[in-house]
Amino acid sequence: MGTKMGLWIDHRKAVVVTVAETGEEMELILSNAEKQLRRTGDTPLQGNFESQQVPADDSRQRTFTGQLNSYYDTVIASIRDAESLMIFGPGEAKDELKERLDGNKLGERIVAVETADKMTDRQIAAKVRLYFAP
């Protein structure tokens, strides 16, 4: 049986759920990308990052992008063994990650990309389990 994984992701964190016959294993990956942007005392990020009107050449944006890239690399490393991968989450992170997976020749393993709101870890695990239920 191929490894089935579900991934809930946004720019702050990723929750990787591996479905096994004995239950599921869960791994949490935190992105440090957002802290950079808050250091100046800004209000917490609301909505999409693009709507914050941070100039593209701003060093904070570059740092954010660099941290997101290493975050996505970490996520990809943790899901590399998936033969079937379901990705869901609220914003653009899931689509950005899908693009990277396509670039890494892992795109064909993606069986679903869905929009989902914030969820508890338990809800995330349940959604993945249901999706892959026989």
C-alpha positions in Angstrom: 0.0 0.0 0.0 1.4 3.4 -1.0 2.0 6.0 1.6 -1.0 8.4 1.8 -0.4 11.8 3.3 -2.5 14.9 3.9 -1.1 18.3 4.3 -2.8 21.4 5.8 -0.6 24.4 5.1 -0.5 28.2 5.4 2.4 30.6 5.6 2.7 30.0 9.3 2.7 26.3 9.7 2.2 23.0 8.0 0.6 19.9 9.5 1.5 16.7 7.8 -0.7 13.6 8.4 0.5 10.2 7.3 -2.3 7.6 7.2 -1.2 4.2 8.3 -3.1 1.0 9.0 -2.5 1.5 12.7 -3.7 5.1 12.7 -2.2 8.3 11.6 1.1 10.0 12.4 1.2 13.8 12.6 4.1 16.2 12.1 4.0 19.9 12.7 6.4 22.2 10.7 6.5 25.8 11.7 7.5 28.5 9.3 9.4 31.4 10.8 8.6 33.5 7.8 6.1 35.7 9.5 8.1 36.8 12.5 10.3 38.9 10.2 7.3 41.0 9.2 6.1 41.6 12.7 9.3 42.8 14.2 8.6 46.4 13.4 5.5 46.3 15.6 3.1 45.9 12.7 -0.4 44.5 13.5 -0.7 40.8 12.8 -1.0 39.9 9.2 -4.5 40.1 7.9 -5.5 38.3 4.7 -3.1 37.7 1.9 0.5 38.8 2.2 0.2 40.7 -1.0 -2.5 43.0 0.4 0.0 44.3 2.9 1.5 46.6 0.3 5.0 45.9 1.3 7.2 47.0 -1.6 8.6 44.0 -3.5 12.2 45.3 -3.2 11.9 45.7 0.5 14.5 43.6 2.4 11.7 42.3 4.6 10.0 40.9 1.6 13.2 39.2 0.4 13.7 37.8 3.8 10.1 36.6 3.9 10.5 34.9 0.5 13.8 33.3 1.5 12.3 31.9 4.7 9.2 30.7 2.8 11.4 28.9 0.4 13.3 27.0 3.1 10.0 26.4 4.8 8.6 24.8 1.7 11.8 22.8 1.2 11.3 21.4 4.7 7.7 20.5 4.0 8.6 18.9 0.7 11.3 16.8 2.5 8.7 15.5 4.9 6.2 14.6 2.2 8.6 13.2 -0.3 7.6 9.6 0.5 3.9 10.2 -0.2 2.5 8.3 -3.1 -0.8 10.0 -2.7 -0.9 13.5 -1.4 -3.8 15.7 -0.5 -3.1 19.4 0.1 -5.5 21.8 1.8 -5.4 25.1 3.6 -6.8 28.6 3.6 -4.6 30.7 1.4 -1.9 30.8 -1.3 0.6 28.5 0.5 -1.0 25.4 -0.8 -0.8 26.6 -4.4 2.7 27.8 -4.0 3.7 24.5 -2.6 1.9 22.7 -5.5 4.0 24.7 -7.9 7.2 23.7 -6.1 6.1 20.0 -6.1 5.4 20.2 -9.9 8.9 21.6 -10.3 10.3 18.8 -8.2 8.6 16.2 -10.4 6.3 15.3 -7.4 3.2 17.0 -8.8 1.7 13.8 -10.1 1.4 12.5 -6.6 -1.0 15.2 -5.7 -4.6 13.8 -5.6 -6.4 16.9 -4.3 -5.8 20.6 -3.6 -8.6 22.1 -1.5 -9.4 25.3 0.2 -9.9 24.9 4.0 -10.1 27.2 6.9 -8.2 27.0 10.1 -8.7 23.6 11.6 -7.6 21.9 14.8 -5.0 19.1 14.5 -7.7 16.6 15.2 -9.9 18.0 12.5 -7.0 17.9 10.0 -6.3 14.3 10.9 -10.0 13.4 10.5 -10.3 15.1 7.1 -7.2 13.2 5.8 -8.5 9.9 7.2 -11.9 10.4 5.6 -10.4 11.4 2.3 -8.3 8.2 2.1 -10.9 5.9 3.7 -11.3 2.7 1.7 
